Amino acid sequence: MQRRGFLKAAVVGAGSVALSFTLGHRALAYPAKSGPSPYGDLLAADGNGLMLPQGFTSRVIARTGELVPGTGHVWHGAPDGGACFADGSGWIYVSNAELGNGAGGVSAVKFDAAGNITGAYPILSGTTDNCAGGASPWNTWISCEEFDKGLCWETDPWGVKPAVSHEAMGQFNHEAAAFDTGRNVVYLTEDEPDGGFYRYTPTVWGDLSAGRLQVLTTDLTWADVKPKGQKCRKQVKNMMRFDGGEGAYYRNDICYFTTKGDDKVWAYNAATNQLATVYDDDTTGNAPLTGVDNITGDPHVGDLFVAEDGGDMEICVITPDDVVAPFVRIVGQDDSEIAGVAFDPAGTRMYFSSQNGTTGTDDGGITYEVTGPFRRSL
């Protein structure tokens, strides 16, 4: 199904106003509408089943159940959220395994400066439904468990330090984490039809073991919640409810996060305490982005990249000049979702996974790398 057309922009919350995202460099788009991609049209699918713009190429770096090329590590099933970390002149890509009943965890792939794979290894095991998460400013990966008593696990991308869980960050259907380094807080999304948008303030920045957990209310204040016991989303009567919280990404005072139940991208402006709807596909049914899920940003020009769970199996770009358009489409994998979208430190390579691949099952996951002329200036 092709989905194109104009988008609707809206603002929500008492006293909120439209956020301007046409401020130039490193500002993200609002209000977004469908239009031509800055990267051009998608070409026919390549040998890996990816439709990409002119000048971009792809490779498969891992497949579920197979050895990562050049290593002795077997790649996990149901690859989900991920991130990249600088490693000298190279980098590391970490990937969650969204597998239930203690079969989940996180694996890592290490690359040298030329992009060659030099190693792969597990950094967390024995956990459940590791969905999304977030990279901390001190170079750890927070892997979030997506089940009723799910926890946030702090992991070491190098696999040296043991992973630890942080109950103070709450027990709930965790999805993503985004770090606000200006205020020393962590924003958390919850994958429930009536989920909350949370803020965690560590007692000591850099140590997530203790802190204060709060949830956003309908009057845009933050109310304290207990991290365990009564369900977090049931503790505050006027909690603002979001329909299936998914990815989260922070930049320049704003936390962008997505909700899959209503296919929206939100923006919480911490500096002005405002909440706005950046993207909403509830228009004529022809919006270019459906199944809104993972989200990340380009490190150079401020483009926002949003992955689809289903839909056309696309990653769409939302630009600072208010355009939303497809950047990549995976063909022949309609029973899957795209997850783990992340850039290498230089911003020249994008990583992501098709969670169920061509089989439509947890053992069909494929993890890709896309290389090409990503924008470095507007």
C-alpha positions in Angstrom: 0.0 0.0 0.0 1.4 3.4 -1.0 0.8 6.1 1.6 1.4 9.7 0.5 -0.3 13.0 1.2 -0.4 16.0 3.5 0.0 15.7 7.3 -1.9 17.3 10.1 -0.1 19.3 12.8 -1.5 19.8 16.2 -0.5 20.9 19.7 -1.7 19.4 23.0 -1.6 20.3 26.6 -2.6 23.3 28.6 -0.8 26.4 27.5 1.3 24.6 24.8 2.1 26.3 21.5 3.4 25.1 18.2 7.1 24.4 18.3 9.1 26.0 15.5 11.5 23.5 13.9 12.5 25.7 11.0 15.3 27.3 12.9 18.1 26.1 10.7 21.0 23.8 11.5 20.2 20.9 13.9 16.6 21.8 14.2 14.0 19.1 13.3 11.0 19.6 11.1 7.5 20.8 12.2 5.0 20.8 10.9 6.0 18.0 8.5 4.2 17.3 5.2 4.9 14.8 2.5 7.2 15.9 -0.3 10.3 15.0 -2.3 13.2 13.5 -0.3 16.5 15.4 -0.2 18.0 12.1 -1.2 15.8 11.6 -4.3 13.5 8.7 -5.2 14.0 5.2 -4.2 15.6 2.9 -6.8 14.8 -0.7 -7.5 15.7 -3.2 -4.7 19.3 -4.2 -4.5 20.6 -7.7 -4.0 19.8 -7.4 -0.2 16.2 -6.4 -0.9 16.6 -2.8 0.0 15.3 0.1 -2.1 17.7 3.0 -1.6 18.3 6.4 -3.1 21.0 6.9 -5.8 24.5 6.6 -4.4 23.7 4.4 -1.4 24.7 0.8 -1.0 23.9 -1.9 1.6 25.4 -5.0 3.1 24.1 -7.6 5.6 26.3 -7.7 8.7 24.4 -10.4 10.6 21.6 -13.0 10.3 19.8 -14.7 13.1 21.2 -18.1 13.9 24.3 -17.6 11.8 27.9 -16.6 12.7 28.6 -12.9 12.4 31.0 -12.9 9.4 34.6 -13.4 10.6 33.7 -14.1 14.2 32.6 -17.1 16.3 29.4 -15.4 17.6 26.0 -16.6 16.5 23.6 -13.6 16.0 20.5 -13.5 18.2 16.9 -13.8 17.2 14.4 -10.9 16.9 17.0 -8.1 16.7 15.4 -4.8 18.0 16.7 -1.5 19.4 20.3 -0.6 18.9 23.0 2.1 19.0 26.6 2.9 18.0 29.5 3.7 20.2 32.9 5.1 19.2 35.8 2.7 19.8 39.1 4.4 19.0 39.1 4.9 15.2 36.3 2.3 14.9 32.9 1.7 16.5 30.6 -0.8 18.1 27.0 -1.5 17.2 24.8 -3.0 19.9 21.5 -4.8 19.3 18.7 -6.0 21.6 17.1 -9.4 21.3 13.3 -9.1 21.8 12.9 -12.7 22.9 10.6 -13.9 25.8 11.0 -16.1 28.8 14.6 -15.2 29.6 15.9 -15.8 26.1 16.5 -12.1 25.4 19.6 -10.0 25.8 22.0 -7.8 23.8 24.9 -8.6 21.4 27.6 -6.3 20.0 29.5 -6.1 16.7 32.8 -4.3 16.5 34.2 -2.5 13.4 37.5 -1.0 12.6 38.0 2.4 11.0 37.4 1.0 7.5 34.1 -0.7 8.5 35.5 -4.2 8.6 33.9 -6.5 11.3 36.6 -7.4 13.9 34.5 -9.0 16.6 31.1 -9.9 17.9 30.0 -11.0 21.4 27.1 -11.0 23.9 26.9 -8.2 26.5 23.6 -9.3 28.2 21.8 -12.6 28.5 19.0 -14.2 30.4 16.6 -11.2 30.2 13.1 -10.9 28.6 11.8 -9.0 25.6 14.6 -6.5 25.3 13.0 -4.0 23.0 14.5 -0.5 22.6 16.6 1.5 25.0 19.1 4.3 24.8 22.8 5.2 24.8 24.1 7.0 28.0 26.5 10.0 27.9 29.0 7.8 29.7 29.0 5.2 26.9 26.7 2.5 28.3 23.7 1.0 26.6 20.4 0.9 28.5 18.5 -2.1 27.3 14.8 -1.9 28.2 12.6 -5.0 28.9 9.1 -4.8 27.4 6.9 -6.7 29.8 4.8 -5.9 32.8 7.7 -6.1 35.3 10.3 -5.0 32.8 13.5 -3.3 34.0 16.2 -1.1 32.5 19.5 -2.9 32.2 22.7 -1.0 31.9 25.2 -2.8 29.7 28.8 -2.3 28.6 29.2 -2.2 24.8 32.8 -3.6 25.2 31.5 -6.5 27.2 34.0 -6.0 30.0 31.8 -4.8 32.9 28.8 -7.0 33.9 25.3 -5.7 33.1 23.2 -4.4 36.0 19.5 -3.7 36.4 18.1 -0.5 37.8 14.8 -1.0 39.7 14.6 2.7 40.6 13.9 3.4 36.9 10.6 1.6 37.3 9.1 -1.8 36.6 6.8 -1.6 33.6 6.6 -2.2 29.8 9.7 -0.3 29.1 10.4 0.8 25.5 13.1 3.5 25.1 15.3 5.8 27.1 16.7 9.2 26.0 19.2 11.2 28.1 18.8 14.9 28.6 22.3 16.1 29.4 21.2 19.7 30.1 19.0 18.7 33.0 20.6 15.4 34.0 17.4 13.4 33.5 16.4 10.3 31.5 13.1 10.2 29.6 11.4 6.8 29.4 8.5 5.6 27.1 6.0 2.9 28.0 4.5 0.5 25.5 0.9 0.3 26.7 -2.3 1.7 25.1 -2.6 3.9 28.2 1.1 4.3 28.8 3.0 7.2 30.4 5.9 9.4 29.5 8.4 9.3 32.4 11.3 11.3 33.7 14.0 9.7 35.8 16.4 12.0 37.8 19.4 10.0 39.1 20.6 11.0 42.6 24.1 11.2 41.1 24.4 11.9 37.4 26.4 9.0 35.9 24.9 6.5 38.4 21.4 5.2 37.6 21.1 3.0 40.6 19.1 5.5 42.7 16.9 8.4 41.7 13.4 10.0 41.4 10.8 8.6 38.9 8.1 10.9 37.7 5.4 10.8 35.0 4.0 13.7 32.9 0.5 14.8 33.7 -2.2 16.4 31.6 -1.3 19.9 32.9 2.3 19.3 31.9 3.7 18.9 35.4 5.7 16.0 36.7 4.2 13.8 39.4 6.2 11.3 41.5 5.5 7.6 41.1 6.8 4.6 43.0 9.1 2.4 40.8 7.5 -0.9 41.9 4.4 -2.2 43.7 1.3 -0.6 42.2 1.6 -0.2 38.4 3.4 3.0 37.6 0.7 4.1 35.1 -2.1 3.6 37.6 -0.7 5.8 40.4 -1.4 9.3 39.1 -5.1 10.0 38.0 -4.2 12.9 35.7 -1.3 11.2 34.1 -1.1 12.1 30.4 -1.7 8.9 28.5 0.1 7.9 25.3 -1.1 5.1 22.9 1.8 2.7 22.8 5.1 4.6 23.5 8.0 3.5 21.3 11.3 5.2 20.3 12.8 8.3 22.0 15.5 10.6 20.8 16.9 13.8 22.6 18.6 16.8 21.1 18.8 20.5 21.9 16.2 20.7 24.8 13.7 18.5 23.0 12.8 14.8 23.5 11.2 13.4 20.4 9.2 10.2 21.0 6.8 8.1 19.0 3.5 6.3 19.7 2.5 3.4 17.5 -1.2 3.2 18.5 -2.0 6.5 16.8 1.1 6.8 14.5 2.4 10.1 16.0 5.8 11.7 16.6 5.8 14.0 19.7 8.1 16.7 20.9 8.5 17.5 24.6 10.4 20.8 24.9 12.0 20.7 28.3 13.2 24.3 28.2 9.7 25.7 27.7 7.7 22.8 29.1 5.6 22.4 26.0 4.4 19.3 24.2 3.6 19.2 20.5 2.6 16.7 17.9 5.3 16.8 15.2 3.8 14.1 12.9 0.3 12.7 12.8 -0.8 10.3 10.0 -4.5 10.8 10.9 -5.4 12.7 7.7 -6.8 11.2 4.5 -5.2 7.8 5.0 -2.4 8.6 2.6 0.3 9.7 5.0 3.9 8.5 4.1 4.7 7.1 7.5 2.6 4.4 9.3 3.5 1.9 12.0 5.7 4.6 13.7 8.3 2.9 15.8 12.1 3.5 16.3 13.5 7.0 16.0 16.9 8.5 15.7 18.6 11.6 14.3 21.3 12.4 11.8 24.4 13.9 13.6 25.0 16.5 10.9 22.0 18.4 9.7 19.3 17.4 12.2 17.3 15.0 9.9 15.0 12.7 11.9 14.7 9.1 10.8 11.7 7.1 11.9 11.3 3.4 11.3 8.1 1.5 10.5 6.7 -1.5 12.3 4.9 -3.0 9.3 3.5 -0.4 6.9 5.6 -0.3 3.8 8.7 -1.5 5.8 10.3 1.9 5.4 12.6 4.2 7.3 11.3 7.8 6.6 13.3 11.0 6.9 11.8 14.2 8.4 13.9 17.1 7.4 14.5 20.5 9.0 12.7 22.1 6.0 9.4 20.3 6.9 9.4 17.4 4.5 8.7 13.7 5.3 9.7 11.1 2.7 10.9 7.5 2.5 14.6 7.0 2.7 14.8 3.2 2.5 12.2 0.4 1.9 12.7 -3.3 2.6 10.8 -5.5 0.1 9.5 -9.0 0.5 9.4 -8.8 4.3 5.9 -7.7 5.1 5.6 -9.7 8.3 8.5 -7.9 10.0 9.4 -4.5 11.5 12.4 -2.2 11.2 14.3 -1.6 14.4 17.6 -0.5 15.9 18.2 2.5 13.6 21.6 4.1 14.5 24.4 6.0 12.9 28.1 5.3 13.2 30.1 8.1 15.0 31.0 9.8 11.7 27.4 9.7 10.5 28.3 8.0 7.2 26.8 4.6 7.9 23.3 3.6 9.1 22.5 0.4 10.9 19.1 -1.2 11.4 17.5 -4.6 11.6 14.5 -6.3 10.0 13.3 -8.2 13.1 11.7 -11.1 11.4 13.3 -11.0 7.9 11.8 -13.0 5.0 10.5 -15.8 7.3 8.3 -13.5 9.4 9.5 -15.3 12.5 12.0 -14.5 15.3 14.6 -16.7 13.7 14.6 -14.7 10.5 16.2 -11.5 11.7 18.6 -9.6 9.4 20.8 -6.7 10.4 21.9 -4.2 7.7 24.4 -1.5 7.1 23.7 1.3 4.6 26.5 3.5 3.4 26.4 6.6 1.2 26.3 10.4 0.9 24.3 11.3 4.0 23.8 15.0 4.2 26.5 17.0 6.0 24.9 20.4 5.5 21.6 21.9 4.5 
